[in-house]
Amino acid sequence: MKKKHAGFTILELLIVIALMSILWGVAYAVFYQSKRVFSLSGNKLEMYQFARVAMDGISRDLKGATLKDNVDYFKSFTLAEATGLTPPPESNSSILSLLSLTPNGSSTPATLITYYLDNVDELMRAEYNDTSYVYGTVTNFNPGSATFYRLAANANYFNLAYATGSTWVSAWDSTSGTTTGRLPDAVRIILQIYGTGTGNKLEIGTFTTEIRLPYRVTH
């Protein structure tokens, strides 16, 4: 008698293939979801890191803001006035220059600082230690006399508002008008940053803070 050999029928093979396909599909879905969650988590962490560094730096400079006479200034510039910045500022960027007692490692007692958002989505800090800027009258920006630092990348919105009493205004000039010789009571910062975990703008975070300026005796 011939011995029968056990084997798989076509139906059984089709069932196995179908089950394997389902298992591979589930495994891929779990892997893809885990990868996406990890990417979004890294995306948000990146945004918070950029925001924290930027806000800490601006807060430190604003708390050191000072005016010793009407030549020194705390002034918000318009885009048309901000000449010489490279790359140029974005149209939706606030531009602020202030004299600050922030330690700068130079022989000058104060530093003239400018904040702006450039057209490649970088929040920039321009630092002027030259005495002609610290003690003279500044009418525009000269990159040759400044050291530029990138405070945050992936920034697409930077807005500042200034408090006088309970009123908030969008501009300030300590050298002209009703705010001559005065610092604002506080500055409100709104910074919008996007993450690039996979090279795309996956997440956009808006960060807001209000920084009180200490009172100082001015002359």
C-alpha positions in Angstrom: 0.0 0.0 0.0 1.2 3.5 -0.8 1.7 5.8 2.3 -0.2 9.0 2.2 1.9 12.2 2.7 0.4 14.9 4.8 0.4 18.4 3.2 -1.4 21.7 3.0 -4.3 22.3 0.8 -4.6 25.4 -1.3 -7.4 26.6 1.0 -5.1 26.2 4.1 -2.3 28.1 2.3 -4.7 30.9 1.5 -5.8 31.1 5.1 -2.2 31.3 6.3 -1.3 34.0 3.8 -4.3 36.0 4.8 -3.5 35.7 8.5 0.2 36.7 7.9 -1.0 39.7 5.9 -3.2 40.8 8.8 -0.4 40.4 11.3 2.0 42.3 9.1 -0.6 45.1 8.6 -1.1 45.4 12.4 2.6 45.4 13.1 3.2 48.1 10.5 0.3 50.2 11.8 1.7 50.0 15.4 5.2 50.8 14.1 4.0 53.8 12.1 1.9 55.2 15.0 4.8 54.8 17.4 7.1 56.6 15.0 4.6 59.4 14.5 4.1 59.9 18.2 7.9 59.9 18.8 8.3 62.5 16.0 5.6 64.8 17.4 7.1 64.5 20.9 10.5 65.5 19.5 8.8 68.3 17.5 7.3 69.8 20.6 10.4 69.4 22.7 12.3 71.3 20.0 9.8 74.1 20.1 9.9 74.4 23.8 13.7 74.5 23.8 13.8 77.3 21.2 11.2 79.3 23.1 12.8 78.9 26.5 16.2 80.0 25.3 14.7 83.0 23.5 12.4 84.1 26.3 15.2 83.8 29.0 17.6 85.9 26.9 15.1 88.6 26.2 13.9 88.7 29.8 17.4 89.1 31.1 18.1 92.0 28.7 14.8 93.8 29.4 15.3 93.5 33.2 18.6 95.3 32.6 17.1 98.1 30.5 18.2 101.6 31.5 18.1 105.2 30.5 20.5 107.8 31.9 19.4 110.6 29.6 17.4 111.3 26.5 20.2 110.1 24.2 19.9 106.6 25.5 16.9 104.9 24.2 14.3 102.2 24.4 12.7 102.3 20.9 10.6 100.1 18.7 11.6 100.6 15.0 9.5 100.2 11.9 10.6 98.0 9.0 11.4 101.1 6.9 13.7 102.4 9.7 15.5 99.1 10.2 18.2 99.6 7.5 21.3 97.5 7.2 20.1 94.3 8.8 21.2 91.1 7.0 19.0 89.1 6.4 16.4 91.8 6.5 13.6 91.6 9.0 10.3 90.0 8.3 7.3 92.2 7.7 5.4 90.7 10.7 8.4 91.2 13.1 8.6 93.7 16.0 12.0 95.4 16.0 13.2 96.7 19.4 16.4 98.4 20.4 17.3 99.1 24.0 20.3 100.0 26.2 20.8 97.3 28.7 23.1 96.7 31.7 23.4 93.1 30.8 27.0 91.9 31.3 28.7 91.9 27.9 32.4 91.1 28.5 33.5 94.4 27.0 34.8 97.6 28.5 31.5 99.5 28.0 29.2 99.5 31.0 26.1 98.9 28.8 25.1 97.1 25.6 22.9 98.4 22.8 20.7 95.4 21.8 18.3 94.9 18.9 15.8 92.1 18.5 14.1 91.2 15.3 12.9 88.3 13.2 14.7 87.9 10.0 13.3 86.6 6.7 14.7 83.1 7.1 12.6 82.5 10.3 15.3 83.2 12.8 14.9 85.4 15.9 18.0 87.5 16.0 19.8 89.5 18.7 22.2 92.1 17.5 24.7 93.4 20.1 26.5 96.7 19.8 29.3 97.5 22.2 30.9 100.3 20.3 31.0 103.5 22.3 29.6 105.5 19.4 26.4 103.5 19.7 26.3 103.2 23.5 26.9 107.0 24.1 25.8 108.5 20.8 22.5 108.9 18.9 21.6 106.0 16.7 19.3 106.6 13.7 19.7 103.3 11.9 21.4 99.9 12.1 24.9 99.2 10.9 25.7 95.4 10.8 29.5 96.2 10.7 29.3 97.4 14.3 27.2 94.6 15.7 27.6 91.0 16.7 24.6 88.9 15.7 23.3 85.9 17.7 20.5 83.5 16.7 18.1 83.2 19.7 15.7 80.8 18.0 15.2 79.1 14.7 11.9 78.1 13.1 10.2 81.3 14.3 7.5 82.7 12.1 6.0 85.4 14.3 7.5 87.9 16.8 5.4 90.6 18.4 6.0 93.0 21.2 3.6 95.3 23.1 4.4 97.8 25.8 2.5 98.7 29.0 2.0 102.1 30.4 -0.2 101.8 33.5 -3.1 99.5 32.4 -2.8 100.5 28.7 -0.9 98.4 26.1 0.6 100.1 23.1 2.3 98.6 20.0 5.2 101.1 19.8 7.6 102.9 22.2 10.1 105.6 21.8 12.0 107.0 24.9 13.5 109.8 22.8 10.4 111.4 21.4 6.8 112.2 22.2 4.9 111.5 25.5 7.2 108.6 26.3 10.4 110.7 26.2 12.8 109.6 29.0 10.6 106.8 30.1 10.7 103.0 30.0 7.5 101.0 29.7 6.2 99.3 32.8 6.2 95.9 31.1 6.8 94.3 27.8 4.5 91.5 26.4 6.3 89.0 24.1 4.4 86.8 21.6 6.7 84.3 19.9 5.5 81.6 17.4 7.7 78.7 16.7 7.3 75.6 14.5 9.1 72.2 14.9 10.8 70.3 12.1 10.9 66.7 13.4 10.5 65.2 9.9 11.4 68.3 7.9 7.9 69.5 7.8 6.0 72.1 9.9 4.2 69.5 12.0 3.5 71.6 15.1 3.2 75.3 15.7 3.5 76.6 19.3 2.6 80.2 20.4 4.5 81.3 23.5 3.5 84.4 25.4 5.0 86.1 28.5 5.0 89.5 30.2 8.2 90.9 31.6 8.1 93.7 34.2 10.8 96.3 33.9 12.4 97.5 37.2 12.2 101.2 38.0 15.5 103.1 37.8 16.5 106.6 38.6 17.1 108.5 35.3 18.7 111.9 34.7 
